[in-house]
Amino acid sequence: MSILISVFLAQVDGLISGFNAELAQVERYRQIKAAIERYNNDAQPRSSGDVTGDAGRYYPLTGDSAVLSGWVDGFSRVEAIEYPAATVASDETPVYLEREDWRDDYEASSVVYLYLPHHAPAATETMRITYVAPYLWTVSSTTTSVNQDGHGLSVDDYVYLNSSGSWVAAAEARIATHQVSAVADGDNFTAKLLEIDVPTQDFFALCYLGAGLCCQALAAKYAKASDSTIAADSTTHTTRTGEFSQRAKEFIGMYQAHMGIGQDQGPVQGAGDFVDWDTAPGWPAGRQYLFHRDR
């Protein structure tokens, strides 16, 4: 079942109740997005897809003709190839290719291909491919009607509500909360909220992680403020830094316990303490995509 990004926000706000107003909503959403990215790296979710042969050895994994849904270059990888795919109704025994029978990183003309050096499946044959693919943000049916003078947005733009209360286009789709679905005129538009189809049993763990990252951002905020020339303020800020650091550790520990992750793997890195996404650097470095997944 898909879960709206606003549902994650409501739960995270409840976990850090009393302090969520100290971190702009746009930043709290950003930490939730960061939590999902960390979760994808930890969970390494798997998908499978049937691919019909074309008597060739190359099958595109990226671009408009990609044969596997949800493949993300730089993240996804092929785990197993069943060939020819068994017919379950006939109780056929699955037969798998050896690891040396495929490459999933052959690139030509900016397209990444699955290359089969020892096989060329015919058009009458099917490969059943198991691969790692992230849980991905998609556009829900939940809409928001916006009146904003001279918004300058177009249909399909990814957007978010910034700390000044204005809707702006996201510098990257992966940091958006909505997508523009209709533009009535230059002063009115409709946007649809994003959602994600993660396993429901992991929902609260993800909220713990999101709350932990928010607390890390708050700790960083107070750490910067501790440079105040007023001693009393500096002491207060230092205390708050420690409090939020401890809460972050506790929340992240709850997430790690649920996921079965050892405590010796180092701290979870948050998305920073930036409020304005237009000037915020990418996080993590080299990850420049919005997640989408079909299940």
N, C-alpha and C positions, 0 to 999 in steps of 0.2 A: 504494500500500500504506500503510495507516495505521501510525503509529509511536506507541508508548506514551510518555507523558510521562516515565516512569521510564527509558526508553532514552536520552532526551535528558539526563536527570540523570546517568546513568552516564558518558556521554561528556564532559559538562561537568566532572564531578568528576575525570576523568582528565586533562583539560587544565589544571586548576588544582591538580593533585595536590600534597599536602603542605600546602595552605592551605585546602582546602574545609571542614575542621573549624572554621575560624575564622568561617565564615558558616553560620548555621543552615540545615538542610535546607529548611525552609519558605521561607527567603529565596532559596535557590538555585532552588527551583521558581518562585518569583515572578519572578526574572530571566529564566527560560526563557519564561514566559508573556509577559513584556515583549518578549523577542526575537521571538516570533511576531507580536506586534502590529506591531512595527517592520517586519518582513519583509512583512506584508500591505500596509503602506503603500508599501513600496518595490516590491514585485512587482506590485501591482494585479492580482491573479488574475482571470481571466474565466471565466464560465459561460454556458451557453445553455439556453433552455427554450422549448418549444412551448406556446403559449397559444391555446386555442380561443375564437373570438369568441362574443359573446352578443347581437349586434346593437346593442351600446352603445358608448360612447366612454370609459368609465371602468373601469379594471381595478385592483383593490387590490394594493398591493405590501407592505403591512404588515397585521397582524391575522390572525385565524384563517382568513380566506378568501384569503390572499395567493396570487397566481398564479405567483410565481417562488420557487423553493427557495433558501434561504440569503441572501435579500435582507436587508441590515442598514441600517436608516435612518441617514443621516448618513455612511455609507461607500459604499454601493452607488450605481451610476448606470447608466443604459441607454447602451450604446455604439452599437447598431445594431438596427433592426427590419426583418426580411425579411417582406414582406407582398404577396401571400399566400406562405406558405412553399413553397419548391420541393420537388417530389418527386424525390429523388435517383435512385431506381431508374428514373425516366423521363427522366433527363438534362435536367430543366428548368433554365432559367437563373434564378438568384436575382435578385429585384427588391427594392431597398431603399427605404424611405421616406426623405425628406429630413429633416434635423434639425428643421426647423420643424414637422414633422408629429407631434411628440410632446412631452409634458412628463412628467417622472418625479418631480415634486415637488408635485403638486396635493394639498392636504390638506383634509379635511373630517371633522369629528367624530372627530378623533384618528387617522384612517386616511390614509395616503399612497397616492395613486392614480397610475397611468399614465393620462394623458389624451391622447386622440387627437382633436385639433380638426377634422381633415378626413376622418376615416374612422370607420366603425362596422362592424367585421367581423361577418359573419353567422355563425350557428352551424355553417355548413358550411365556414367558412374558418379557417385557422390562421396565427398570427403566430409567427415564429421570432425570439426576442429574445436578443441578446448583451448581457451586462451584467457589471459588476465586482462580485464577491462575494468576501469573505475566506475563507481557509482556516480551518476551524472545529473547535474541540474537541468531540468526541463521547464517548459512554460505550462503553468496550470490554467484552469478555467476561472480562477478567482481574479476578478477585475477591480481596478481602482480608476474612478473618473477624476481627472485633474483639471482645474482651472488655473492656468498660469500664463500671465501676459508674455507674449513673445517667446514661447518656450523653445522654438527652433529645433524641435525633435521630429523624427520621421518614423514611419511604421517599421518595426523590427529593430529599432535602436534598443540597446540594453541600457537601463537607467537605474539611478538610485536617488534617494532624497538626501542631500548633503546637510552638513551641520548648520547651514544658514536657512534651511527650510525650503530650498529650491530643488526641483527635479532637474538633473543634468545627465547627459550621456556618460556612460562608464568608459573610462579610458581602455578598459579591458572587459570583455563580457563576463569573465570569471569573477569579477567583483561587483556585479550588478545584483539587484534584488527583484527587478521587474523587467519586462520587455514591452515596448510600445506596441499595442495591437490595433489602434485606430487613431487617426488624427482628424478631428472635426474641423479645426481651423488653427490659426496661429496662436490662439490663446486657450485651446482646449484639446485634450487628448485622453485616451484610455490606455492603461497599462495592465498587463497580467503578471501576477506574482509567480516567482519561481518555486519549484518543489523538487524533491529528490526521493528516489525509490530505494531507500536503505532498509535493511532488515529491521522490523519493528522491535525485535529483542535487543537491538543495539541503540535504540533511541535515547534512553536516559544516559547511557555511557557517553554518547556523543554530546549530550547537553552538559555533562560534567566536564568534558574536555573543553567545550566552548566557554563555560564559566571559568575554568582554570586559565584559559588564554586571556579572558577579559581581566582576571585578577592580575595576571602578569603585566598587562598593559597599564593597569592602575598603579601597580608597584613601580613601573618605569616612570610613570607620570610624577609620582611623589618623589622618586629618587632625583629627578631633574629639579623639582621644586625645592629640594633640601639645600640647594645652594643659596637660599635666601639669606640676606644680610641680617634679618631679624632672628635672633637666636631661638626665641620661643617657637616661631614658625618652623624653623629648621628642625628643631627637636620633634615637633608634631609630625612633620613630613617624614622624618626618618622612622618614627614609630609606625606610621601608616604604610610605609614601604615594606617594613618587616611583616606587618599584619597581612597585607595583600600577597606577599611572597609565600607566606605560610598557607594561606587559603588556596593559592594557586597549586601548591604542592599537594595539598589534600585532595582537591578536585581532580587533578591529573592522575594522582595515585588511584582514585576510584575508577577512572577510565581504564588505566593500565591493568588493574586487578580484574575488571570485567573481560578485558581482551586477552588476559593471560600473558601480559608483557612484563618482563623482569624489571626491577627497579634500578638496575645497574646500567641502563642503556642511555643515561644522560637525560637532561631536561628536554621537555617538549618546547620547541621554539614557536612563539606566537607570531602574529602578523604585525607586530610593532605597535607603537602608540600614536600612529598618525590618525588625524581626524579627516583631513581633506584628501580623498583618494586621487584627485587630479594631480597632486604633487607627491603622492606616496610612491616609493620604489616598488618594483615587483617583488612578490614573495611566493614561494621560495624562488631563488634565482633559477632562471631557465624554464620555469613552468609558466607557459603563456597560453592557457586554454581554459575554456569553460567546459565543465563535465556534463555529458548527456549520456543516458543509458536506456536501452530497451531491454526489458526483462520478460 
